[in-house]
Amino acid sequence: MLTTEQIEENLELMANTIEAFNSLDVAKTMDYLSEIVSLQATATETQASAKYHLLQAINAELDRQAKLLKKNDIAPSIKKMRADSMCAEWHYIYEKCARYSSNISHTIDAVRTKISYLKSEMENARYS
């Protein structure tokens, strides 16, 4: 499992790699495809680690609430909502991880589309 610092480093790496597609040079397209595909495993581990930390934070908050409350007058759904809101930072990190994982998959598809387009352009150039 990754530490918070490793998760943050991986999020930065994912963001930079995804954004690099915008200015991708034709000659570097295949290299970029390899780079973005290899990032999938990192994204998966980062997302799983963030989810683990989120669940730990929620559990700790629920424990904290249980120790403070003498009576159990509060509905479980309210307790869960409070725990979730107290763990807002981890929810943010987890959602960011999930979106970057999704963006990586979409970027891979976009790169493959670009490669197909470039191949057809090269083929058409041969017949021109």
C-alpha positions in Angstrom: 0.0 0.0 0.0 1.2 3.5 -0.9 1.8 6.3 1.6 0.0 9.6 1.3 3.1 11.1 -0.2 3.4 8.4 -2.8 -0.2 8.8 -3.7 0.3 12.6 -4.2 3.4 12.0 -6.3 1.6 9.5 -8.5 -1.3 11.9 -8.9 1.1 14.5 -10.2 2.8 12.0 -12.5 -0.6 10.9 -13.9 -1.8 14.5 -14.4 1.5 15.4 -16.2 1.4 12.3 -18.4 -2.2 12.8 -19.4 -1.7 16.5 -20.2 1.3 15.7 -22.3 -1.1 14.2 -24.9 -2.2 17.7 -25.9 1.2 18.6 -27.3 2.2 15.2 -28.5 4.6 15.1 -31.4 3.8 12.7 -34.3 7.2 11.0 -33.9 6.7 10.4 -30.2 3.2 8.9 -30.4 4.2 5.3 -30.0 6.5 6.1 -27.1 3.7 8.0 -25.5 1.3 5.1 -25.9 3.8 2.8 -24.1 4.2 5.4 -21.3 0.5 5.9 -20.7 -0.3 2.1 -20.8 2.4 1.5 -18.3 0.8 4.1 -16.0 -2.3 2.0 -15.7 -0.8 -0.2 -13.0 0.4 2.8 -11.1 -3.1 4.4 -11.3 -4.7 1.2 -10.0 -2.4 0.9 -7.0 -2.8 4.6 -6.3 -6.6 4.4 -6.4 -6.7 1.3 -4.2 -4.3 2.9 -1.7 -6.4 6.0 -1.5 -9.6 3.9 -1.0 -7.8 2.1 1.9 -6.8 5.3 3.5 -10.3 6.7 3.1 -11.9 3.7 4.7 -9.4 3.8 7.6 -10.2 7.5 8.1 -14.0 6.8 8.1 -13.5 4.0 10.6 -11.4 6.2 12.9 -14.0 9.0 12.7 -16.8 6.5 13.5 -14.8 5.3 16.5 -14.2 8.8 17.6 -18.0 9.5 17.4 -18.8 6.4 19.3 -16.5 7.3 22.2 -18.0 10.8 22.4 -21.6 9.7 22.4 -23.0 8.3 25.6 -26.4 7.5 24.1 -26.9 6.0 20.7 -29.7 8.5 19.7 -28.2 9.3 16.3 -29.2 7.3 13.2 -26.5 5.3 11.6 -26.9 7.1 8.3 -26.2 10.4 10.1 -23.2 9.0 11.7 -21.9 7.8 8.3 -22.6 11.2 6.8 -20.6 12.9 9.6 -17.8 10.5 9.2 -17.7 11.0 5.4 -17.7 14.8 5.8 -14.9 14.6 8.4 -12.9 12.6 5.8 -13.4 15.0 3.0 -9.8 15.3 2.1 -9.5 11.5 1.6 -12.8 11.5 -0.5 -11.2 14.2 -2.6 -8.0 12.2 -3.1 -9.9 9.0 -3.9 -12.1 10.7 -6.4 -9.1 12.3 -8.1 -7.4 8.9 -8.3 -10.6 7.4 -9.8 -10.9 10.2 -12.4 -7.2 10.0 -13.4 -7.6 6.2 -13.8 -10.5 6.8 -16.1 -8.6 9.5 -18.0 -5.7 7.2 -18.6 -8.0 4.7 -20.2 -9.6 7.3 -22.4 -6.2 8.7 -23.3 -5.0 5.3 -24.4 -8.1 5.1 -26.7 -7.3 8.6 -28.0 -3.7 7.7 -28.7 -4.7 4.5 -30.5 -7.1 6.6 -32.6 -4.3 9.1 -33.4 -2.0 6.2 -34.4 -4.7 4.8 -36.7 -5.2 8.2 -38.3 -1.4 8.7 -38.7 -1.1 5.3 -40.4 -3.9 6.1 -42.8 -2.3 9.5 -43.6 1.0 7.7 -44.3 -0.8 5.2 -46.5 -2.6 8.0 -48.4 0.6 9.9 -48.9 2.1 6.8 -50.6 -0.6 6.9 -53.2 -0.6 10.7 -53.8 
